[in-house]
Amino acid sequence: MTPRFATDIITFFHPDFWGLQSADAVRGWASANPEGFWERVMDALAEAGVTGIELTFAPGDIDSALRAFGGAPAFRRALETRGLSVVSAFIAGSDCPDWRDGTNLPAIVADAERRAAFLAGMGAELLVAGLPMRTTFGTRPPFFVDAAYMTRMADIAHVVGEAVARHGVKLAFHTESNSTLWYERDIDLFMALTDPRYVWLCPDSCHIALGGGDPVAVARRHAQRIALAHWKDAVKPIDVHLTVDETVFAQQQPYMTELGTGIVDWRGWADAMSRTPGAGIVLIELDEAPDPVAALRAGTAVASRQMRA
């Protein structure tokens, strides 16, 4: 089976691609011109030969697509005319209910069901989530990612996973740096506590490496539960304690690099991915590429070579 290539919409967030001066300017223009934003993104995807999209933060989110096209059917038709489709959506945004607050489960489920209904209408079947972030090391009182915490997260994941499954959608968890699903131990514990019928994994090769882990070993251990993976490279593990606040994602950027130029064992990763339920999609993740078409072509070339090796 020849896999399809996909990418996260964050690939298209760099100001240079839009001829603008800042990320805020991109968000402002895209918010005012959602149809123009999506038309240019779709044209670039078609030019790069990448056919799948993962929706994520604004302006590349579900709400932006709905504003641009008026509904899922019209958005799906616009994509299909270019040979494109949505493969997944990430639970993201400032309005997302906080999983750390166990009293808001109805809001968490309602938010996930709304997204799952949209995905079902798009012919997609993967909803990607993350666990809450850690706190900065040394913060008092300390926050421990222990068995009690992971049990609470597993309980929420089961309820959400069952709810979205009724829409024909799988719930998969992403391994984000500085989150409570980052280290190899975090992943193993969460997977052990969750039911494989309702909870899937979306490993990110870069983020696992940034936590000092072995992405290939993680993929091999949990191969049967990988519904999707993010293919991304890392310069080296994060060797300092980052401040976990609204700037943490920017602090992580210097540790990330283009596919094939970092420390990820791509041949081992490609082999492990070929043995998973998510083998049909290769999602190349490139955060804010100044030239997304060139970057996607380069990334897909690296992945293709490793899959043929």
N, C-alpha and C positions, 0 to 999 in steps of 0.2 A: 504493500500500500504506500503510495506517495502522499506524504502529509501536505496539508495546506499551510501557508504562512499567514500569520496574523501579527498584529502589533497593538500596543496600548495607545490610546489617543494622546497621551502625554508626549509622545514622540513629536507631535506637531505644535507644541506650546512655546517654542523658542521665538523670541521677538524678531530675530533676523529673518525667519521664514515669512513673516508678515510685513516686514519693512517698518517695524515699530521699535520704540526705544526701550520698552520695559515689559515685564510680565504683566504688570497692572494694566498697561496700555492694551495688551493682547486680550486680557479678560474683558476690559471695557468695550473694545471694538466688537468682540465676538458676542457679548451680551446684547449689544445693540443691533448686530447683524448676524443672527444665528444661521440663517440660510446661506449667507455668503461664506461663513466659517465652514459649514459642512460641505458646501460645494467644492471649495478648494481642497479640503482634506480628502474628499472622495476622489477628486481628480489626481491628487498626488499618490494615493494608494494604488490606483489603477496604473499609473505610470511606473510605480516601483514593482508592480507584479505581486503585491501583497493583497490577499482577498478577504482577510478576516479582521474584525475590529473588536477590541475590548473597550467598552465605555468606562469612564472613570470620573475624575473631578471635573467641575465646571472649568472651562466651557465645553468639555467633551463628555458631558453627562447625559443621562436620560432626559432630564427636563429641557436641556438645550435642544436635543433632537426633536422633542415634542413641540417646542415653540417654533422650530424651523419648518416642520412639515405637517403639523396639526394632528399627528397621531402615528401610532406604530405602522399601520398599513401603508401610509404614504412614504414614511421613512424607509420601510422595507423595499418598496417599489423603486425608490430613488437609488438605493444601494444595488439592487438586482440589475438595473439597467447598465451598471458598470461592472457586473460580475462580482460584487462585494456582498458581505453579510456580517451581521453581528454574531460573534461567537460567545461573548461573555460580557458581564457588567460587574464592576467593583462597587461594593457598598462604601460610598465615600461622600464627603460633604459635611459642612458645618452643622447641617440640620439633622444629621443622623443621630438616632437615640444612642446614648452611651451604654455600652454593654457592662461597664463597671458598676452601674446602678441596677441592682437586681430587682428593684421595685417597678421598673418600667417595661417589663416583658411584653405586655400587650402592644406598646408602641414599637418595640423592636420587631415583633412579628408582623405588625401591619406594614411597616416600612419595607421589610423583606418581601412580603406578599405583593406589594405594589410593584416592586422591581421585577419579581418573578413573572407577574402577569404580563408586563411589558416584554420580557424576554420570550415568553411563550408566543406572544403575538409576532415576534421577529423571527420565530423559528429557531431560537437559541435555547440552550439548556444548561448554562453554567452561571451561577451567581457566586462571585468571589468576595470573601470577607476577610477581615483581619481581626486579631485580638487586640485589646487595648495596649497602649504603650506602657513601658516601664517608666519609673521615675528616675531622675538624675541620681547617680550613685552618691551616697552620702546624705541624701535628703532625710530629714527627721520629721515625723516618725518614718522608719524605713518601710518600704513596700516589698513584700516577699512574694515571689512567684512559686507558691508551694502547692502541695496536693489539694488543700482546701480551696485555694483560688482556682486552680485548674478544674476542679470538680464543678464549681459554679459556672465556669465558662462552658464546660461540657454539657451541663444541664440546659443552658440557654441554646447552645448549638443544636442539641437534639430537638428542641421545640421548633426552632427556626427551620432546621433541615426537614422535619416532617411537614411543616406548613408549605414550604416551597416545592416539596416533592409532589404535592397535590396539583401543582401546575406543570408537572413534568420537568422540573428544574432541579439540578444538583447544587448543593451548597459546598463550596471548596474553600479552604483556609490558606491564606497567603502568608509566607514566612518573612515578615518585614523586620528590617534592622531596628534595634532598640525597642521592639515590641515584646509582648509576653509570649510570642511564638517565633523566637529568633534562634536560640541555641539548639543544637542537636537534641539536647536533653528536653527542652521545651516541646519540641515536635514529637518526640517519642512518647512523652507523658500524655500530651493531648490526644494523640492517636490511640493510645492504650485506653483512655477513658471514654472514647466516643464510639458509637455504633457505626460500623462501616457501611451499613445500609443507608444512613442518613447524613454522614459527615465525610467529606472528601478532602484531599490535600491539593494545594497549588504551590509547589515548592518554587522558590526563586533562587537560581544558582548563585547569583551575586550576593544576595543578602545572607544566605547560609554561609558563604565563604567569608563575608565581612564579620560574622560572629565567630570566626575561627573554626567553623565546621567543614565537613567534607560533603559537598553537594551530591556527589555520585553515590557515596555510602548511604545518605538519606534517601535518595531516589530508589536505590536497590532495596532498602529495608521496607519501604512503604509503596512499592511499585503498584500493588493491586488497588491502591486507594488514590492514585494520582489521576485526577480528571483533566488537569491542565497544568502546564508549567510555564514559568517566565524564564526565557533564555537571556541571560545578562552576565557580563563579565565584571570582575573585581580586580583592583590593583593589589590589594593586600588586606588582611583582617584589620578592622578598626582597633587600634592599639592604645586608645585613650578613652576616658569616660566623657562622652559627649553630653552637653546640656540638653535634656529632653524637654523642649518647649516648641513653640511654633517654628523655630528655625532649624530643628533637628534634621529635616530632610535636606536642607541646603548644606548643613554640616557634613552630611554623608557623601555628597557629590564628589569630592576629590578622591574618594576611595573607589569610584566606579569608572569603567572604561569600556571602549568598544569591544564587541565580540572578537575573540581571538588574540587580544593584546594583553590579557591579564592572566590570572592564576587558575581559572577554572579548567578542569580536564574535560575538554569538549568531546573528545572521542568516547570517554567513559560515560559522560552525560547523555550523549546521543544514543549509545547502546542501551543505557538504563531506560531512557524515555521510550524506546522502541518496544519495550515490554509492558507498557502501562495502558490503561483504558483511554488515556488522553493522547495516544500516539498519533492520532490523525491531524493534530494541530500543533504547529511549532510557532509559539508566540515570542517574537523578537521584541525585547523591551529596550527602548532607547530614550532616555529622559531628555526631552527638549533638544532635539537635534537641529542645528542651524540649517542643514540641508537634509531634510528627512528622506527624500527620494534616494540620494546617494548613500545615506547611512543605512537605509533598509536594504538596498541592493547589496551593500558590503556585508551586512549581517546575515542575510539569507544565503549569500555565497559561502560564508564560513560554515553555517549550519549544514548546508547541502554537502559540502566536502566531508564533514564528519559523519554524516548519515550514510555516505557512500563507502566510507573507509572500512 
